[in-house]
């Protein structure tokens, strides 16, 4: 297939690009490099340094003639979305509409969309949260992801555009940056390897669903052929606390200090993790990398990186 991946220089997107190319697909990347890195982009992928809101995106679609759009470009900082919701909406809603219009004009047959199971359900009353859990985003970032899903269903009804919306848990792994809630693993790993202070906000008992990036990549490969017009959780169905992450990484890295606790941050969710039965049924997907294996691989990645002060 011919595939365009937006955000393909970023943490998740670049890992997906690698997998698509290894599977024999032809891949182009759209990324403005605001957070992605050109060094992450597979040498066989064509990189277009563009913002997804730019009219020039049409030139990419006209030239590449993609069968599939994999849309991972986003403003991903939940706290930034609270401070500047208009900017968040410009990127995450208006930018997506620009892409969807290009899909219709240039006859793209399917969109795979990076949604967020961690942000759209709020603090669910029943765990693990499944796809029928009421949507209750507590930040503009989550509201924009919900809007993205609704725009997909509108374009599907109006124009027959197929889509799969993947509602991610907190993704971590090699190439991870310290943004977003799952960024805690990158932050902890880097701090421990440099023997710096490790900060935990609140009690550290907050529960999240941490999903290894390699498992997320498999979901994106499977979604090329499966899960049409479905919204699907991609999670482990297990909550892991920040304190548990700290203890596991302390053992992996040999870090000798205790964590330093700070006041809880405003708006932080207490407990959320995702049911994954629909992913099994629709995609044939189950997570394969457990939290210990994933943390070991992630810490090893950061151990191999050049040391920065």
Buried (B, 14 or more C-beta within 10 A) or exposed (E): BEBBBBBBBBBBBBBBBBBBBEEEBBBBBBBBBEBBBEEBBBEEBBBBEBBBBBEEBBEBBEEBBBBBBBBBBBBBBBBBBBEBBEEBBBBBBEBBBBBBBBBEEBEBBBBBBBBBBBBBBBEBEEBBBBBEBEBBBBBBBBBBBBBBBEBBBEBBEEEEBBBBBBBBBBBBBBBBBBBBBBBBBBBBBBBBBBEEEBEBBBEBEBBBBBBBBBBBBBBBBBBBEBBEBBBBBBBBBBBBBBBBBBEBBBEBBEBEEEBEEEEBEEEBBEBBBBBBEBBEEBBEBEBEBEBEEBBBBBBEBBEEEEEEE
